[in-house]
Amino acid sequence: MAGRIKSIIGGGLTGGVLTYFAVEHLFNPAMPEPAFEAVLGNPIVSSIVFWIVSILFFDWAVQKTGKTMLTAMVIALSQILLVDFNYVL
């Protein structure tokens, strides 16, 4: 993991900054008020926890397969099939 730390930190920072601005300026204004209290009250802390878990999972999956793009496509396709498939039907 020490040899991959620059790409892990770079991916985390880039994804975190892009997600923060996209959620704050595009997603949240279009959504109604939440029906329940968030598990982690601070949205920045919850975003950081999400990115840490996501990056560590992706790094683990890449180490198991050895192919970055294949791993990314499998994770993306799984997400599309599990979450967005009903929107297509």
C-alpha positions in Angstrom: 0.0 0.0 0.0 2.9 2.3 0.6 3.8 2.4 -3.1 0.2 3.3 -4.1 -0.3 6.0 -1.5 0.0 8.9 -3.8 -2.7 7.6 -6.2 -4.9 6.7 -3.2 -4.6 10.2 -1.7 -5.0 11.9 -5.1 -8.1 9.9 -5.9 -9.5 10.6 -2.5 -8.9 14.3 -2.7 -10.2 14.6 -6.2 -13.3 12.6 -5.6 -14.0 14.2 -2.3 -13.8 17.8 -3.6 -15.8 17.0 -6.7 -18.5 15.1 -4.7 -18.7 17.9 -2.0 -19.3 20.6 -4.6 -21.7 18.5 -6.7 -23.7 17.5 -3.6 -23.8 21.0 -2.2 -24.7 22.8 -5.4 -26.5 20.3 -7.5 -28.0 17.4 -5.5 -29.0 19.0 -2.2 -31.0 21.9 -3.7 -33.1 19.5 -5.7 -33.9 17.1 -2.7 -36.6 17.5 -0.1 -35.8 17.7 3.6 -34.7 14.3 4.9 -37.3 12.2 6.7 -34.9 11.2 9.5 -31.8 12.3 11.2 -28.5 11.4 9.6 -26.3 8.7 11.3 -23.3 11.0 11.2 -24.6 14.5 11.9 -21.8 16.4 10.1 -22.0 16.0 6.3 -18.3 16.6 5.9 -17.4 13.8 8.3 -19.9 11.5 6.7 -18.3 12.3 3.2 -14.8 11.6 4.6 -15.9 8.3 6.0 -17.6 7.3 2.7 -14.5 8.2 0.7 -12.2 6.3 3.1 -14.3 3.2 2.8 -14.7 3.5 -1.0 -11.0 4.0 -1.7 -9.9 1.2 0.6 -12.5 -1.1 -1.0 -11.4 -0.1 -4.5 -7.7 -0.5 -3.6 -8.4 -4.0 -2.2 -10.3 -5.0 -5.3 -7.6 -3.8 -7.6 -5.0 -5.7 -5.6 -7.0 -8.9 -6.0 -7.6 -8.6 -9.7 -4.5 -6.6 -10.8 -6.5 -4.7 -13.4 -7.7 -1.2 -12.5 -10.1 -0.6 -15.4 -11.7 -4.1 -15.1 -12.3 -3.5 -11.4 -13.8 -0.1 -12.0 -16.1 -1.4 -14.7 -17.3 -4.4 -12.5 -18.0 -2.1 -9.5 -19.8 0.4 -11.8 -21.9 -2.2 -13.6 -22.8 -3.8 -10.2 -23.9 -0.4 -8.9 -26.0 0.2 -12.1 -27.7 -3.2 -11.9 -28.4 -3.1 -8.2 -29.6 0.5 -7.9 -30.6 2.0 -11.3 -31.9 -1.1 -13.1 -35.5 -0.4 -12.1 -35.3 3.1 -13.5 -34.6 1.6 -16.9 -37.6 -0.7 -16.9 
